[in-house]
Amino acid sequence: MLKITVGGFELEARLEEEAAPKTVAALRGLLPLESELVQARWSGEAAWVPLGFELDLGLGPENASSYPAAGELLLYPGGLSEVEILFPYGATCFASKMGQLAGNHFATVQAGRENLEELGRRVLWHGSQKIHISEI
């Protein structure tokens, strides 16, 4: 399980270890992660955690999706856009200025799902929110 503290909320997310074992292993190498959650510009009702162009996780597509549901967290391993974690809070079609993308679905928010819509409003209307992700 992941513990995610962001925008005044505490969430718990189940790791998708069977569907995305390589992606979960790569994510574990980044934990604990402290960053900013910012509004996604091209993906609809989603925010993202930028991880940079230089990060090489050695990953390809694994349990990949372009249309995650609210709370289905994706790790984009890089290529057309920078490495990032996509954090959908509503209707989402994952994309960048280069076009549609697919990210690896590595975790699903279980506890705190009822706060996703409000979290999205905070990111959209009040700007980036500090985010802390750790394993529990």
N, C-alpha and C positions, 0 to 999 in steps of 0.2 A: 504494500500500500504506500501511496505517496501522501504526504501532508503538504498542502498548498495554502500558504497564507498570502492573501492579496486583497487590496482595497478594503480592509477592515473585515474580511471574511476568512473563515477557516474551512477548507474543503478537504475531502479525502478522495483519492482516486485509486481504483483497482488497476494494477499493472496487467497488461495483456501479454503475459509471459508465454502462453502457448501459441498465440497467433503472431507474435512479433518478438521472439527471443533475442535476436541480434540487436534489435532496436532498443529493447529494455536494457540489455547489457551495456550498450553505448551510453544510454541515458544515465545509468548508475555511475559511470565514469565521470559524469558532469556534476554529480550531487556532492554536497548540498549546493544548490544553485540560487544565487541572489542576483536579481536583475530588475528590469522594468517591463511591465505589460503595457503595450501601446495598441491603439486602434489599428486594425488592418485596413489598408486603403482600397484593396481590390477584392476582398473576400466576403463582403456582406457583413453579417452580424458575428464578427470574430475579432479577437485581438491576437497579438503575437509577441513572442519574446525573441528579439533578434540575438543570434549567437555569432554572427560574422561570416564573411566570405572565406577567411583563412582556415577555419575549423574543418578538419578532415576526419570524419567519423568512420570512414571505410564502409559505408552502408549503401545499399541499393534499395529498390522498392521491397517492402515487406509489410503485408497487411495494409496496403496503400489505399487511400481514398481521396477523392476530390470533394466529396459531399458529406462531411462529418456532421453528425447530430450535435446539438448543444451538449457540451461536456465530454465529447470524444476528442481527446488531445492527440494532435499529430506532431511528429518530428519530421521536418523536411531536411534530408541529408545534404542538400546543396545541389548545385548544377546550374539551372537557369536563374536561380535567385540564391540569396544567402541562406546559410543554415539557420533554422528557426524552429520554435515550438509554436504551433497554431492552437489557439484557445477559443473554440467556438462557443458563443453564448446564445445563438439563435440560428436562423437560416443562413447557411454558409455554402459557398462554392469557392474552394481554395484557389487563389490566383495571385499573380504578381503582374508587374507591368509588361512582362514577357508573355503572359497568357496563363491559361489554366495549369495548375500544378496538382500533384498527388503527394501526400505526405503519409508517413507510416503511423497508423493508429496504434499507439503504445500504451495508453491509459484511458480510463473512463471514470469521470467524476461520479461518485456514489453518494457520499455525505455532503450536503450543502448545495445540491442541484437546484433547490428552490431559490438560491441567491444568484444564479448565473445571469438572469435578465437584469437585475439591479447592478451587478458587477459590470455588465456591458454598458449600461447607462453611465456609470461613473467614469469608465475609460473614455467613452465617447464625448461626454459633456465636461468632464473635469480634467482630462488628460491622463498621462501615464500613471500607473499605480505600481508601487514597489511590490515585487513578488519574491517569495522564498519557497523553494521546493526541496523537500527532503524525504527520505524513506523512513517509514515507521514499521 
